[in-house]
Amino acid sequence: MATRGGQEPAYRTLAEDLRRRIADGEFPEGVRLPTEAELSEAHGLSRQTVRRAFQELVADQVVYRVPGRGTFAAQGRGRYLRQLGSIEDLMNLSADTDMTVLEAPTRSVDLEAAGRLRLDTDVVYRIVFCRIHDGTPFVVTTVWWPEEIARLVVDSPDVAQGASSSYTMIGLLEPHLVSPIVECAQSITAVAADAVVAERLGCAEGRPVLRVDRMYSDRRGVAVELAVSHFLPEYYTYRVTLRREQA
């Protein structure tokens, strides 16, 4: 394995250099990086060494590769990248973000939320919180629960007004549920921020934001949570990998 001066391998030195240049904005998101041949010539390295550096950056989700087109920067400075493929991924948002409760759970009549939760009553509980990454609020979320679900966590200090923690709401709920969450139905749309969302995200009213609706259901098919989130697009990237089912 190639090394320089008995220090770290050359591929890792190159990977760290590219990582720094991406973080500094030299290669914004979606911009193609130099080819293996170009980097090989510029740094006096073998193609294999350059390929190994790219493999490390791909594994760390700093870049992504498009066959026949090249290698592209996956995220720019200040952007929160979230690649999701399972319920566990959603629960693990707490690994690198913090939650601050803006409105503690309140009991109210909400026909629309109750209808979406498929309840036989119009009574739901509602909580509002924001998530923060690197000190920047990038999403505000409103969650509605059926009353029997809300009772499981409504007295927890983690959902009190102003509380800050590393929990996700479904992560907080899961240990108390009789039947585990096994499905999340999700839709993503672009909308204009209303006055409330704009104030909480610190943006101008009417500016485009991403709205993500998620309905969580347990193993019995019973809806346990409806979450509607509004994301600032300049601070958030959502990527999903689709694969063809094997015959």
Secondary structure, DSSP 4 states (H G I P E B T S, - for coil): --BSTTSSBHHHHHHHHHHHHHHTTSS-TTPBPPPHHHHHHHHT--HHHHHHHHHHHHHTTSEEEETTTEEEE---TT-EEEE--SHHHHHGGGGT-EEEEEEEEEEEE-HHHHHHTT-SSSEEEEEEEEEEETTEEEEEEEEEEEHHHHTTTTT-GGGSTT-EES--HHHHHGGG-SS-EEEEEEEEEEEE--HHHHHHHT--TT-EEEEEEEEEEETTS-EEEEEEEEE-GGGEEEE----PPP-
